[in-house]
């Protein structure tokens, strides 16, 4: 295992894997802590993503970090508290952080955990505390920060931390007693060490999202791109077993693949025409091609008028507003005197905002899209070169809210621009700027939703036998395709992660490239039913060309990952090798096994030298790891990574794959096998009728 300094050097020298090796063992703990502080899995993922970006940039800039483990945990706690304060400002001008609550929309993955996991009672008690008390519980017992470190994170005195800890224990005991009918002390346990263990085990039950793991792997690449490419994606949850799987965030594939967006001269001129602003930016051109604005505007479709308004020291322009049956997209451009004071230029010439910068966020009261505060700072296109904050969003909205909005024959859509900042005395304050974007109701066009129920047979795979093209939705901006797999499928699929990226062509020869892939059911939760399958978004659409009668979906291959074991075998270190193991339709040859420093190491014969991954993850059952909690904790404390158990090639010349499985030392092992990001060849062109 490399030292921290060695990994720092590798990061600075462009090694794309070194940063993930640093943060991998810490992700689960900082995510669970952030969830406890924020009482929201969605906000927790945002906080950890912010931490990852900041940590990577600190390493690249040569910041002296003596103990990365401790520094990263403290940084993550600070960012979670920052987000809590920002959110409290958004919800309440008084900035009362006690009013931070989990949004009551529908059952969240966190609520599912509270209902089913073995640490649910204690976890629910922790979550029932106010933020002052649950934050010190999480930071002290779970994140294991010192009193002084917690005081620094929370901005309070060490004595206040101690008093809050005492009060928090008392409140926790009361909550547990109410929940367990007088048995609260037995659940909490009077022993301090046992209390710590109980809290750690309860928070360990919060599943780490696959998308956050993937985000951590992609941080070096994301930090080389404009910040808009780093937009936070919808989190997908992983199982409580915490096995590391290939993630599927809704990646902006078109941007990452770098294909050129073809623009008409008229549309190219529009880029400079943001009302009140001079904007010339290639990435904005590309973004407009991806989010469908080019497609709509090039056909004269703009039911919402762009609008600019000058406030005291702040100029705001709202443009590219489009509403479909279930999505709302817009771009907000902001210039302000206060913004200028906090802008800095990176070594690559791009602009960023320092930590003291005000937080700008967008809210639409009439159609809830979740709000947005993610943005990128660019220079204006005029001689002044003033910084412009651009917030670009495509948010999901409830179809019933869209119908209600349209039923009133509206002439405008209300926007609220929030500016959250600190006063001179340090107290937070939020200013809200209200704007009305003109809307021509009679010009609004409905989506074309075409049911398909078209079966696609898949040959030669033991699990994926068929998939169904369920429906296609053609909007004035983009094209959306829903693909379903069996309701009882023990796997999920990823499109566009390997091979030729899926794309559509129409019968006139135009191509529509894949923009995002959104897997819908990567983890099964009891009592929660979701569509099994994927929602694919393609750039642009044939909405305005009535002569288009059909589209063709070009599918090369997909990647399949199992959600629970697809096979098992028994292995003893004393038995002779090679050992033949049957998994699905394949026979594997294990040529050696050994136990080294908390890992069971397997070597599997490599039949094809061009394959660097076997596509199989090996693991021991969770119950076999229960005796390892103390050792696991020690490895986390030392900053040593926990290998995933995925079989891959360590050196290109090796004729075998290696899988390192975190496990106790036993005489005999029961080994579980999962297909992980296993390529499945489709190689089909499927015709989709779309005529009216």
C-alpha positions as CSV (number, residue, x, y, z in Angstrom):
1,X,0.0,0.0,0.0
2,X,1.4,3.4,-1.0
3,X,2.0,6.1,1.6
4,X,0.0,9.3,1.7
5,X,2.9,11.4,0.4
6,X,3.5,8.9,-2.5
7,X,-0.2,9.1,-3.4
8,X,0.0,12.9,-3.2
9,X,2.9,12.9,-5.7
10,X,1.0,10.5,-8.0
11,X,-2.0,12.8,-8.0
12,X,0.1,15.9,-8.9
13,X,1.8,13.9,-11.7
14,X,-1.5,13.0,-13.3
15,X,-2.2,9.5,-11.9
16,X,-6.0,9.3,-12.2
17,X,-6.3,6.4,-9.7
18,X,-4.2,7.8,-6.9
19,X,-6.9,10.1,-5.5
20,X,-9.5,7.4,-5.2
21,X,-7.0,5.2,-3.3
22,X,-6.7,8.0,-0.8
23,X,-10.4,8.6,-0.3
24,X,-11.9,5.2,-0.9
25,X,-11.6,3.9,2.8
26,X,-13.2,7.2,4.1
27,X,-16.2,7.6,1.8
28,X,-18.6,5.4,3.8
29,X,-17.9,7.0,7.1
30,X,-18.0,10.7,5.9
31,X,-21.2,10.0,3.9
32,X,-22.9,8.4,6.9
33,X,-21.8,11.3,9.1
34,X,-23.1,13.8,6.6
35,X,-26.4,12.0,6.4
36,X,-26.7,12.1,10.2
37,X,-26.0,15.8,10.2
38,X,-28.2,16.8,7.3
39,X,-30.9,14.2,7.8
40,X,-31.0,13.8,4.0
41,X,-29.2,11.3,1.8
42,X,-29.4,13.7,-1.2
43,X,-27.8,16.6,0.7
44,X,-25.2,14.3,2.2
45,X,-24.1,13.3,-1.3
46,X,-23.8,16.9,-2.3
47,X,-21.7,17.7,0.8
48,X,-19.3,14.8,0.2
49,X,-19.0,15.6,-3.5
50,X,-18.0,19.2,-2.5
51,X,-15.5,17.7,-0.1
52,X,-13.9,15.5,-2.8
53,X,-13.5,18.3,-5.2
54,X,-11.9,20.6,-2.5
55,X,-9.6,17.9,-1.3
56,X,-8.3,17.1,-4.8
57,X,-7.7,20.7,-5.6
58,X,-5.9,21.1,-2.3
59,X,-3.6,18.2,-3.1
60,X,-2.9,19.5,-6.7
61,X,-2.1,23.0,-5.3
62,X,0.5,21.5,-3.0
63,X,-1.3,22.0,0.3
64,X,0.7,20.6,3.3
65,X,-1.5,17.8,4.7
66,X,0.1,15.9,7.6
67,X,-2.7,13.4,8.3
68,X,-5.0,13.1,5.3
69,X,-7.4,10.8,7.1
70,X,-8.1,13.2,9.9
71,X,-8.0,16.3,7.6
72,X,-10.5,14.8,5.1
73,X,-12.9,13.7,7.9
74,X,-12.8,17.2,9.4
75,X,-13.2,18.8,6.0
76,X,-16.2,16.6,5.2
77,X,-17.8,17.6,8.5
78,X,-17.3,21.3,7.8
79,X,-18.9,21.0,4.4
80,X,-21.9,19.2,5.8
81,X,-22.4,21.9,8.4
82,X,-21.9,24.6,5.6
83,X,-24.7,22.9,3.6
84,X,-26.9,22.8,6.7
85,X,-26.4,26.5,7.3
86,X,-27.1,27.3,3.7
87,X,-30.2,25.2,3.7
88,X,-31.5,26.8,6.9
89,X,-30.9,30.2,5.3
90,X,-32.9,29.1,2.3
91,X,-35.8,27.8,4.5
92,X,-35.7,30.6,7.1
93,X,-34.2,34.1,6.8
94,X,-33.4,33.9,10.6
95,X,-30.9,31.2,9.8
96,X,-32.2,29.0,12.5
97,X,-30.4,25.7,11.8
98,X,-32.7,23.8,14.1
99,X,-35.4,24.0,11.4
100,X,-33.4,21.8,9.1
101,X,-35.7,18.8,8.3
102,X,-35.8,15.9,5.8
103,X,-38.2,16.9,3.0
104,X,-41.4,14.9,3.2
105,X,-41.9,13.9,-0.4
106,X,-41.9,10.1,-0.6
107,X,-40.1,7.3,1.1
108,X,-36.4,7.9,0.8
109,X,-33.6,5.3,0.9
110,X,-32.8,6.5,4.4
111,X,-36.3,5.8,5.6
112,X,-36.1,2.4,4.0
113,X,-33.0,1.7,6.1
114,X,-34.7,2.9,9.2
115,X,-37.5,0.4,8.6
116,X,-35.5,-2.7,7.9
117,X,-31.9,-2.7,9.2
118,X,-30.7,-4.2,12.4
119,X,-29.4,-0.9,13.8
120,X,-32.7,0.8,12.9
121,X,-33.9,1.6,16.4
122,X,-30.8,3.5,17.5
123,X,-30.3,5.1,14.1
124,X,-33.9,6.4,14.3
125,X,-33.2,7.8,17.7
126,X,-30.1,9.6,16.5
127,X,-32.0,11.1,13.6
128,X,-34.8,12.3,15.9
129,X,-32.4,14.7,17.7
130,X,-32.1,18.3,16.7
131,X,-29.1,19.2,14.5
132,X,-27.0,20.6,17.4
133,X,-27.2,17.3,19.3
134,X,-27.1,14.7,16.5
135,X,-24.1,16.5,14.9
136,X,-22.0,16.2,18.0
137,X,-23.1,12.5,18.4
138,X,-22.1,11.7,14.8
139,X,-18.8,13.7,14.9
140,X,-17.7,12.3,18.3
141,X,-18.8,8.7,18.4
142,X,-18.9,7.9,14.7
143,X,-16.4,10.3,12.9
144,X,-14.3,10.1,16.1
145,X,-13.2,13.7,16.0
146,X,-11.7,15.2,19.2
147,X,-13.6,17.8,21.3
148,X,-11.3,20.5,19.9
149,X,-11.8,19.3,16.3
150,X,-15.6,19.3,16.8
151,X,-15.4,22.8,18.3
152,X,-13.5,24.0,15.2
153,X,-16.0,22.4,12.8
154,X,-19.1,23.8,14.6
155,X,-17.5,27.2,15.4
156,X,-18.2,26.9,19.2
157,X,-16.2,26.5,22.3
158,X,-14.9,23.1,23.5
159,X,-16.9,23.5,26.7
160,X,-20.1,23.9,24.6
161,X,-19.2,20.7,22.7
162,X,-18.9,18.8,26.0
163,X,-22.2,20.2,27.3
164,X,-24.0,19.3,24.1
165,X,-22.6,15.8,24.2
166,X,-23.9,15.3,27.7
167,X,-27.3,16.7,26.7
168,X,-27.3,14.6,23.5
169,X,-26.7,11.4,25.5
170,X,-29.6,12.3,27.8
171,X,-31.9,13.0,24.8
172,X,-30.8,9.9,23.1
173,X,-31.6,7.8,26.2
174,X,-35.0,9.4,26.5
175,X,-35.8,8.8,22.8
176,X,-34.7,5.2,23.1
177,X,-36.7,4.6,26.2
178,X,-39.9,5.9,24.6
179,X,-39.2,3.7,21.5
180,X,-38.3,0.6,23.5
181,X,-40.9,0.9,26.3
182,X,-38.4,1.5,29.0
183,X,-35.5,-0.5,27.5
184,X,-33.6,2.5,26.3
185,X,-30.7,2.0,28.6
186,X,-30.2,-1.5,27.5
187,X,-30.2,-0.4,23.8
188,X,-27.7,2.4,24.4
189,X,-25.8,0.6,27.1
190,X,-24.2,2.5,30.0
191,X,-20.7,1.5,28.9
192,X,-19.1,4.3,26.8
193,X,-17.2,1.9,24.5
194,X,-20.3,-0.1,23.9
195,X,-22.3,3.0,23.1
196,X,-19.7,4.0,20.6
197,X,-19.8,0.6,19.0
198,X,-23.6,0.6,18.9
199,X,-23.7,4.1,17.2
200,X,-21.1,3.1,14.7
201,X,-22.9,-0.1,13.8
202,X,-26.2,1.8,13.4
203,X,-24.7,4.5,11.1
204,X,-22.8,1.8,9.2
205,X,-26.3,0.7,8.0
206,X,-26.7,3.8,5.8
207,X,-25.9,2.5,2.3
208,X,-23.2,4.4,0.3
209,X,-24.5,5.4,-3.1
210,X,-22.8,3.9,-6.1
211,X,-22.9,7.3,-7.8
212,X,-20.7,8.8,-5.0
213,X,-18.1,6.1,-5.5
214,X,-18.1,6.8,-9.3
215,X,-17.9,10.5,-8.6
216,X,-14.8,10.0,-6.4
217,X,-13.2,7.9,-9.2
218,X,-13.9,10.7,-11.7
219,X,-12.8,13.7,-9.6
220,X,-9.4,14.1,-11.4
221,X,-11.2,14.1,-14.8
222,X,-14.0,16.4,-13.5
223,X,-11.5,19.0,-12.2
224,X,-10.0,19.3,-15.7
225,X,-13.4,20.2,-17.2
226,X,-15.7,23.3,-16.7
227,X,-17.5,23.1,-13.4
228,X,-20.9,22.7,-15.2
229,X,-19.7,19.2,-16.2
230,X,-19.5,18.4,-12.5
231,X,-23.2,18.9,-11.9
232,X,-24.5,16.7,-9.1
233,X,-26.3,13.7,-10.3
234,X,-29.2,11.8,-8.8
235,X,-27.9,9.4,-6.2
236,X,-28.4,5.7,-6.6
237,X,-28.1,3.6,-3.5
238,X,-25.9,0.6,-2.9
239,X,-26.7,-2.3,-0.6
240,X,-25.9,-2.3,3.1
241,X,-23.2,-4.9,2.5
242,X,-21.0,-2.0,1.2
243,X,-19.5,-4.0,-1.7
244,X,-17.9,-1.7,-4.2
245,X,-19.6,-1.9,-7.6
246,X,-19.3,-0.1,-10.8
247,X,-21.6,3.0,-10.5
248,X,-23.9,4.5,-12.9
249,X,-24.4,8.2,-12.4
250,X,-26.3,10.0,-15.0
251,X,-23.1,11.0,-16.7
252,X,-23.2,13.7,-19.4
253,X,-21.8,11.3,-22.0
254,X,-21.9,13.7,-24.9
255,X,-19.6,16.2,-23.1
256,X,-17.2,13.6,-21.8
257,X,-16.9,12.0,-25.3
258,X,-16.3,15.4,-26.8
259,X,-18.3,15.1,-29.9
260,X,-18.8,18.3,-31.9
261,X,-22.2,19.9,-31.8
262,X,-23.2,21.2,-35.3
263,X,-24.8,24.7,-35.1
264,X,-26.5,26.7,-37.7
265,X,-25.2,30.2,-38.2
266,X,-28.4,31.7,-36.8
267,X,-28.1,29.6,-33.6
268,X,-24.4,30.5,-33.2
269,X,-25.4,34.2,-33.2
270,X,-28.0,33.5,-30.4
271,X,-25.2,32.5,-28.1
272,X,-24.1,36.1,-27.9
273,X,-27.7,37.2,-27.4
274,X,-28.4,36.5,-23.7
275,X,-30.4,39.5,-22.7
276,X,-28.3,42.0,-20.7
277,X,-25.1,40.0,-21.1
278,X,-22.4,39.4,-23.6
279,X,-21.6,35.6,-23.5
280,X,-19.3,33.8,-25.9
281,X,-18.4,30.4,-24.7
282,X,-17.8,27.1,-26.6
283,X,-19.0,25.0,-23.6
284,X,-22.2,27.0,-23.5
285,X,-22.8,26.1,-27.2
286,X,-22.1,22.5,-26.4
287,X,-24.4,22.6,-23.4
288,X,-27.2,24.0,-25.5
289,X,-26.8,21.3,-28.0
290,X,-27.0,18.6,-25.3
291,X,-29.9,20.0,-23.4
292,X,-32.1,20.5,-26.5
293,X,-32.2,24.3,-26.5
294,X,-30.5,24.5,-30.0
295,X,-33.1,22.0,-31.3
296,X,-36.1,24.0,-30.0
297,X,-34.8,27.5,-30.9
298,X,-33.6,26.6,-34.4
299,X,-37.3,25.7,-35.1
300,X,-38.5,29.0,-33.6
301,X,-39.9,27.4,-30.4
302,X,-39.6,29.6,-27.3
303,X,-42.8,29.7,-25.3
304,X,-40.9,31.5,-22.4
305,X,-39.3,34.8,-23.2
306,X,-35.8,35.5,-21.9
307,X,-35.9,38.2,-19.2
308,X,-33.3,40.4,-17.6
309,X,-33.7,42.6,-14.5
310,X,-31.3,44.9,-12.7
311,X,-31.4,44.9,-8.9
312,X,-29.3,46.9,-6.5
313,X,-25.8,45.7,-7.4
314,X,-27.1,42.5,-9.0
315,X,-28.1,41.8,-12.6
316,X,-30.0,38.6,-13.4
317,X,-30.9,37.2,-16.8
318,X,-33.1,34.1,-17.2
319,X,-33.0,32.3,-20.5
320,X,-33.5,29.0,-22.2
321,X,-36.6,28.2,-20.2
322,X,-38.5,25.1,-21.4
323,X,-41.3,23.1,-19.8
324,X,-42.2,19.5,-20.8
325,X,-44.7,17.2,-19.2
326,X,-42.3,16.2,-16.4
327,X,-39.2,18.4,-16.8
328,X,-38.3,22.1,-16.4
329,X,-35.0,23.5,-17.8
330,X,-33.5,26.9,-17.5
331,X,-30.3,28.9,-17.4
332,X,-29.7,31.8,-15.0
333,X,-26.9,34.4,-15.6
334,X,-25.9,36.5,-12.7
335,X,-23.5,39.5,-12.3
336,X,-23.0,41.2,-9.0
337,X,-20.6,43.5,-7.2
338,X,-20.3,41.0,-4.4
339,X,-19.5,38.2,-6.8
340,X,-16.5,40.0,-8.2
341,X,-14.9,40.2,-4.7
342,X,-14.7,36.4,-4.4
343,X,-13.6,35.3,-7.8
344,X,-10.2,33.8,-8.4
345,X,-8.5,32.5,-11.6
346,X,-7.1,28.9,-11.6
347,X,-3.8,27.9,-13.3
348,X,-5.7,26.7,-16.3
349,X,-7.4,30.1,-16.8
350,X,-10.9,29.0,-15.5
351,X,-12.6,31.0,-12.8
352,X,-13.7,29.8,-9.4
353,X,-15.3,31.2,-6.2
354,X,-13.6,31.2,-2.8
355,X,-15.3,29.9,0.4
356,X,-16.5,33.3,1.5
357,X,-18.5,33.9,-1.7
358,X,-22.2,34.3,-1.4
359,X,-24.4,31.3,-2.3
360,X,-26.8,31.8,-5.1
361,X,-29.7,29.5,-5.6
362,X,-32.8,29.3,-7.8
363,X,-36.4,28.3,-6.7
364,X,-39.6,28.1,-8.8
365,X,-42.5,28.3,-6.3
366,X,-45.2,27.1,-8.8
367,X,-43.4,24.1,-10.1
368,X,-41.1,22.4,-7.7
369,X,-38.0,21.1,-9.4
370,X,-35.8,20.7,-6.3
371,X,-34.0,24.1,-6.7
372,X,-30.5,24.6,-7.9
373,X,-27.3,26.2,-6.6
374,X,-24.7,24.5,-8.8
375,X,-23.1,26.8,-11.3
376,X,-20.0,27.8,-13.2
377,X,-18.3,31.2,-13.4
378,X,-17.2,32.4,-16.8
379,X,-15.9,35.8,-18.1
380,X,-18.2,38.1,-20.0
381,X,-17.6,38.4,-23.7
382,X,-17.1,42.2,-23.7
383,X,-13.9,44.1,-22.9
384,X,-14.8,44.3,-19.2
385,X,-14.3,40.6,-18.7
386,X,-16.6,40.6,-15.7
387,X,-17.4,37.3,-13.9
388,X,-20.7,35.8,-14.8
389,X,-22.3,33.0,-12.7
390,X,-24.2,30.6,-14.9
391,X,-26.7,28.2,-13.2
392,X,-28.0,25.7,-15.7
393,X,-30.5,23.0,-14.7
394,X,-32.8,20.3,-16.1
395,X,-35.0,19.3,-13.1
396,X,-37.7,16.7,-12.9
397,X,-41.1,18.0,-11.9
398,X,-44.4,16.3,-11.1
399,X,-46.7,16.0,-14.1
400,X,-49.7,17.0,-11.9
401,X,-48.0,20.3,-11.0
402,X,-47.4,21.0,-14.7
403,X,-51.1,20.3,-15.5
404,X,-52.2,22.5,-12.6
405,X,-49.9,25.3,-13.8
406,X,-51.1,25.1,-17.4
407,X,-54.8,24.9,-16.4
408,X,-54.7,28.5,-15.1
409,X,-53.7,29.8,-18.5
410,X,-50.6,31.5,-17.0
411,X,-48.9,34.4,-18.6
412,X,-45.7,34.1,-16.6
413,X,-43.6,31.8,-14.4
414,X,-42.2,33.1,-11.1
415,X,-38.5,32.7,-10.3
416,X,-36.8,33.4,-7.0
417,X,-33.1,34.0,-6.9
418,X,-31.7,33.6,-3.4
419,X,-28.5,35.1,-2.3
420,X,-27.2,33.8,1.0
421,X,-24.3,35.5,2.7
422,X,-22.9,36.6,6.1
423,X,-23.3,40.1,7.5
424,X,-20.4,42.0,9.0
425,X,-21.3,40.6,12.5
426,X,-21.1,37.1,11.0
427,X,-24.8,36.4,11.2
428,X,-26.3,34.8,8.0
429,X,-28.8,36.6,5.9
430,X,-30.7,35.7,2.7
431,X,-31.8,38.1,0.1
432,X,-34.5,37.0,-2.3
433,X,-34.9,38.5,-5.8
434,X,-38.2,37.8,-7.5
435,X,-38.6,37.7,-11.3
436,X,-41.4,36.8,-13.6
437,X,-40.5,35.2,-17.0
438,X,-43.2,35.9,-19.6
439,X,-45.0,32.8,-20.9
440,X,-47.0,32.4,-24.0
441,X,-49.4,29.7,-23.0
442,X,-50.9,29.2,-26.4
443,X,-47.5,28.5,-27.9
444,X,-46.7,25.7,-25.5
445,X,-46.4,22.3,-27.2
446,X,-47.3,19.0,-25.6
447,X,-44.9,16.1,-25.6
448,X,-45.4,13.2,-28.0
449,X,-45.5,10.1,-25.9
450,X,-45.6,6.9,-27.9
451,X,-46.2,3.5,-26.1
452,X,-44.0,0.8,-27.6
453,X,-43.9,-2.4,-25.6
454,X,-41.4,-3.7,-28.0
455,X,-39.4,-6.7,-27.0
456,X,-35.7,-7.0,-27.8
457,X,-34.4,-10.6,-27.5
458,X,-30.8,-11.1,-26.2
459,X,-29.0,-14.2,-27.2
460,X,-26.2,-16.0,-25.3
461,X,-26.4,-14.4,-21.9
462,X,-27.4,-16.5,-18.8
463,X,-29.3,-13.6,-17.1
464,X,-30.4,-11.0,-19.6
465,X,-32.7,-12.8,-22.0
466,X,-34.7,-9.8,-23.2
467,X,-35.5,-6.2,-22.6
468,X,-38.5,-4.1,-23.5
469,X,-38.6,-0.7,-25.2
470,X,-41.5,0.5,-23.1
471,X,-42.2,4.0,-24.4
472,X,-40.5,6.9,-26.3
473,X,-41.2,10.5,-25.5
474,X,-40.4,13.1,-28.1
475,X,-40.3,16.7,-26.8
476,X,-39.3,19.9,-28.6
477,X,-35.9,19.7,-26.9
478,X,-34.8,16.0,-26.4
479,X,-35.8,12.4,-27.0
480,X,-36.4,10.1,-24.0
481,X,-36.6,6.3,-24.2
482,X,-37.7,4.0,-21.3
483,X,-36.2,0.5,-21.4
484,X,-37.6,-2.1,-19.0
485,X,-36.2,-5.4,-17.8
486,X,-37.9,-8.2,-15.8
487,X,-39.6,-7.0,-12.6
488,X,-37.8,-9.8,-10.7
489,X,-34.4,-9.2,-12.3
490,X,-31.4,-9.6,-9.9
491,X,-29.4,-7.1,-11.9
492,X,-29.3,-3.7,-13.3
493,X,-27.9,-2.4,-16.6
494,X,-25.6,0.4,-17.7
495,X,-25.8,1.8,-21.2
496,X,-22.9,3.6,-22.9
497,X,-20.2,2.6,-20.4
498,X,-18.3,0.4,-22.9
499,X,-18.2,-0.4,-26.6
500,X,-20.0,1.9,-29.0
501,X,-22.3,4.3,-27.1
502,X,-26.0,3.8,-28.0
503,X,-27.5,6.3,-30.4
504,X,-30.6,7.0,-32.4
505,X,-30.9,7.8,-36.1
506,X,-34.1,8.8,-37.9
507,X,-35.2,7.7,-41.4
508,X,-33.8,10.9,-42.8
509,X,-30.3,10.1,-41.6
510,X,-30.1,12.5,-38.6
511,X,-28.2,11.2,-35.5
512,X,-29.3,11.7,-31.9
513,X,-26.6,10.9,-29.4
514,X,-27.0,9.5,-25.9
515,X,-26.9,12.3,-23.3
516,X,-27.6,10.5,-20.1
517,X,-28.4,7.0,-18.8
518,X,-30.5,6.9,-15.6
519,X,-30.7,3.3,-14.1
520,X,-33.9,3.1,-12.1
521,X,-33.6,0.3,-9.6
522,X,-29.9,-0.4,-8.7
523,X,-30.9,-1.5,-5.2
524,X,-34.0,-3.3,-4.1
525,X,-35.8,-1.9,-1.0
526,X,-38.6,-3.8,0.7
527,X,-42.0,-2.3,0.1
528,X,-40.6,0.1,-2.5
529,X,-41.6,-0.6,-6.2
530,X,-39.7,1.1,-9.0
531,X,-39.5,0.4,-12.7
532,X,-36.7,-2.1,-13.3
533,X,-34.8,-0.6,-16.2
534,X,-33.2,2.5,-17.6
535,X,-34.3,6.0,-18.8
536,X,-32.2,7.1,-21.7
537,X,-32.0,10.8,-22.8
538,X,-30.8,11.6,-26.4
539,X,-29.8,15.0,-27.6
540,X,-32.3,16.9,-29.7
541,X,-35.4,15.3,-31.3
542,X,-37.4,14.9,-34.5
543,X,-40.4,16.7,-32.9
544,X,-40.6,19.4,-35.6
545,X,-40.1,17.1,-38.6
546,X,-43.4,15.4,-39.3
547,X,-41.9,13.5,-42.2
548,X,-39.9,11.3,-39.8
549,X,-41.8,8.1,-39.5
550,X,-39.3,5.9,-37.5
551,X,-36.2,6.0,-35.4
552,X,-33.5,3.3,-35.2
553,X,-31.8,2.5,-31.9
554,X,-28.3,1.2,-32.4
555,X,-27.2,-1.0,-29.5
556,X,-23.7,-2.4,-29.3
557,X,-23.6,-3.8,-25.8
558,X,-24.7,-3.1,-22.2
559,X,-23.0,-3.8,-18.9
560,X,-24.7,-6.0,-16.3
561,X,-24.2,-5.9,-12.5
562,X,-25.9,-8.3,-10.1
563,X,-27.6,-7.0,-6.9
564,X,-27.2,-10.3,-5.0
565,X,-24.9,-13.3,-5.4
566,X,-25.3,-15.2,-8.7
567,X,-23.3,-18.2,-7.5
568,X,-21.2,-19.5,-4.6
569,X,-18.4,-22.0,-4.1
570,X,-16.4,-23.4,-1.2
571,X,-12.6,-23.0,-1.0
572,X,-9.9,-24.2,1.4
573,X,-6.4,-22.8,1.4
574,X,-5.1,-26.4,1.9
575,X,-6.8,-27.9,-1.2
576,X,-4.8,-28.5,-4.4
577,X,-4.8,-26.0,-7.2
578,X,-5.8,-25.3,-10.0
579,X,-9.5,-25.5,-9.0
580,X,-12.4,-25.5,-11.4
581,X,-15.4,-23.4,-10.5
582,X,-18.7,-23.2,-12.4
583,X,-20.3,-19.7,-12.6
584,X,-23.3,-19.2,-14.9
585,X,-22.3,-20.6,-18.3
586,X,-18.6,-20.3,-17.7
587,X,-15.9,-22.4,-16.1
588,X,-13.3,-20.4,-14.1
589,X,-9.9,-21.8,-13.1
590,X,-8.6,-20.6,-9.8
591,X,-4.8,-21.2,-10.0
592,X,-4.0,-20.1,-6.4
593,X,-5.3,-18.7,-3.1
594,X,-3.6,-17.3,-0.1
595,X,-4.3,-15.1,3.0
596,X,-2.4,-11.9,3.4
597,X,-3.0,-9.1,5.9
598,X,-6.8,-9.3,6.3
599,X,-7.3,-10.3,2.6
600,X,-8.1,-13.5,0.9
601,X,-6.2,-13.3,-2.3
602,X,-7.5,-15.3,-5.4
603,X,-5.7,-15.7,-8.7
604,X,-8.0,-16.7,-11.6
605,X,-6.7,-17.8,-15.0
606,X,-6.9,-15.1,-17.7
607,X,-8.2,-16.7,-20.9
608,X,-8.2,-13.6,-23.0
609,X,-5.1,-11.3,-22.7
610,X,-7.1,-8.3,-24.1
611,X,-9.5,-8.4,-21.1
612,X,-8.3,-6.5,-18.1
613,X,-11.4,-7.2,-16.0
614,X,-13.2,-10.5,-15.5
615,X,-16.5,-8.9,-14.8
616,X,-17.0,-10.9,-11.6
617,X,-16.8,-9.7,-8.0
618,X,-15.9,-12.1,-5.2
619,X,-17.0,-11.7,-1.6
620,X,-17.5,-13.5,1.6
621,X,-21.0,-13.4,3.2
622,X,-21.5,-10.4,5.6
623,X,-21.8,-12.7,8.7
624,X,-18.3,-13.9,8.1
625,X,-17.0,-10.3,8.5
626,X,-18.8,-9.6,11.8
627,X,-15.7,-10.6,13.8
628,X,-13.7,-8.1,11.8
629,X,-15.2,-4.9,13.0
630,X,-12.2,-3.9,15.3
631,X,-9.7,-4.7,12.6
632,X,-11.8,-2.9,10.0
633,X,-11.9,0.2,12.3
634,X,-8.1,0.1,12.6
635,X,-7.6,0.0,8.9
636,X,-10.0,3.0,8.4
637,X,-8.0,4.8,11.1
638,X,-4.7,4.1,9.3
639,X,-6.1,5.3,6.0
640,X,-5.7,1.9,4.4
641,X,-8.0,1.1,1.5
642,X,-10.5,-1.8,1.5
643,X,-10.3,-3.6,-1.9
644,X,-13.6,-4.3,-3.7
645,X,-13.1,-8.0,-4.5
646,X,-13.3,-7.3,-8.2
647,X,-11.2,-9.6,-10.3
648,X,-8.9,-7.5,-12.5
649,X,-5.4,-7.5,-13.9
650,X,-2.8,-5.8,-11.8
651,X,0.0,-6.0,-14.4
652,X,-0.7,-6.2,-18.1
653,X,1.7,-9.0,-18.7
654,X,0.1,-11.3,-16.1
655,X,-1.8,-14.3,-17.3
656,X,-4.2,-14.2,-14.4
657,X,-6.7,-11.9,-12.7
658,X,-6.4,-11.1,-9.0
659,X,-9.3,-10.6,-6.5
660,X,-8.5,-9.3,-3.0
661,X,-11.4,-10.1,-0.6
662,X,-11.5,-8.4,2.8
663,X,-12.2,-11.4,5.1
664,X,-11.1,-13.1,8.4
665,X,-8.6,-15.8,8.3
666,X,-10.5,-19.1,8.1
667,X,-9.7,-22.7,7.2
668,X,-12.6,-22.9,4.7
669,X,-14.4,-20.1,2.9
670,X,-17.8,-19.8,1.4
671,X,-17.2,-17.4,-1.6
672,X,-20.0,-15.4,-3.2
673,X,-19.8,-14.4,-6.8
674,X,-21.5,-11.4,-8.5
675,X,-21.4,-10.3,-12.1
676,X,-20.1,-6.8,-12.0
677,X,-20.1,-4.5,-15.0
678,X,-20.0,-7.6,-17.2
679,X,-20.4,-6.7,-20.9
680,X,-23.4,-8.2,-22.7
681,X,-23.3,-8.2,-26.4
682,X,-26.5,-6.9,-28.1
683,X,-25.3,-5.8,-31.5
684,X,-28.8,-4.9,-32.8
685,X,-30.4,-2.1,-34.7
686,X,-34.0,-1.8,-33.5
687,X,-36.6,0.2,-35.6
688,X,-39.0,2.3,-33.5
689,X,-42.1,3.7,-35.2
690,X,-42.8,7.3,-34.2
691,X,-45.3,8.5,-36.8
692,X,-48.4,10.2,-35.5
